[in-house]
Amino acid sequence: MEAGRIISIVVAEDHALVRQGLKLVLSREARIQWLAEAGDGPTAVALTRRLQPDLLLLDLGLPGLDGLDVMQAITQEQLPTRVLVVTARQDASSVRASLSYGAHGYVLKTDDADELIGAIFSVAAGGYYVSVELASVFERENSAEREPLSSRELDIAARVGRGMASKAIGRELGISEHTVRKHRENIARKLGLRNAAELVAWSIRHRL
């Protein structure tokens, strides 16, 4: 994402009061453009198809089509919109299900406004983001003794935690994208992590 570029957003949330709160929070950020809002799943898909925003802020518990169904429809139609889930569900299985259906980020309705804004920028820039609060969930699940990370792997994990994609990490560290991907595979193996979002969560948890 180019510096200073406006991020267009559609919000899908079935509670009007929550939509109003999100609109108030996002209106304070000059680089975010609120395009439209949906109160149910079918409307969310239709708006995303028609407007093709940079980002869809998506609740999982939508009527008509739930959040996973919405993501499935977006993926099947190969729409360019990236998805940031904004939900009250705090279990790791919901995070994994969302990521498997195409979500690029996952934040909680209990998170503060700064974290939401940070997640929006990270996801719009091509990265992944998982709520800081959820990092501890993955930490408990992966608490067994693990092989330690090398200094290079720690460098890469820290950059993944900031939402950087493999290509950007390679440029910054002076190594190939392929090498970065191999390091990420080794990191995931050593830590017992299953996807990029869990690596982001681990990095946040360990303050990298």
MONOR-V118712 format. One record per backbone hydrogen bond with DSSP energy under -1.0 kcal/mol. CO is the residue of the C=O (numbers start at 1). NH is the residue of the N-H. If there is no record, write none. Layout:
# MONOR-V118712
co/nh
CO/NH
CO/NH
This chain:
# MONOR-V118712
co/nh
2/5
7/33
8/55
9/35
10/57
11/38
12/59
15/19
16/20
17/21
18/22
19/23
20/24
21/25
22/26
23/27
25/28
26/29
29/32
31/7
33/9
36/11
38/13
40/44
41/45
42/46
43/47
44/48
45/49
46/50
47/51
48/52
54/82
55/10
56/84
57/12
58/86
60/62
60/67
63/41
63/65
66/70
67/71
68/72
69/73
70/74
71/75
72/76
73/77
74/79
75/78
82/56
83/104
84/58
85/107
87/109
91/95
92/96
93/97
94/98
95/99
96/100
97/101
98/103
99/102
104/129
105/85
106/131
107/87
108/111
112/116
113/117
114/118
115/119
116/120
117/121
118/122
119/123
120/124
121/125
122/127
123/126
129/106
134/138
135/139
136/140
137/141
138/142
150/154
151/155
152/156
153/157
154/158
155/159
156/160
157/161
159/164
160/163
165/169
166/170
167/171
168/172
169/173
170/174
170/175
176/180
177/181
178/182
179/183
180/184
181/185
182/186
183/187
184/188
185/189
186/190
187/191
188/192
188/193
195/199
196/200
197/201
198/202
199/203
200/204
201/205
202/206
203/208
204/207
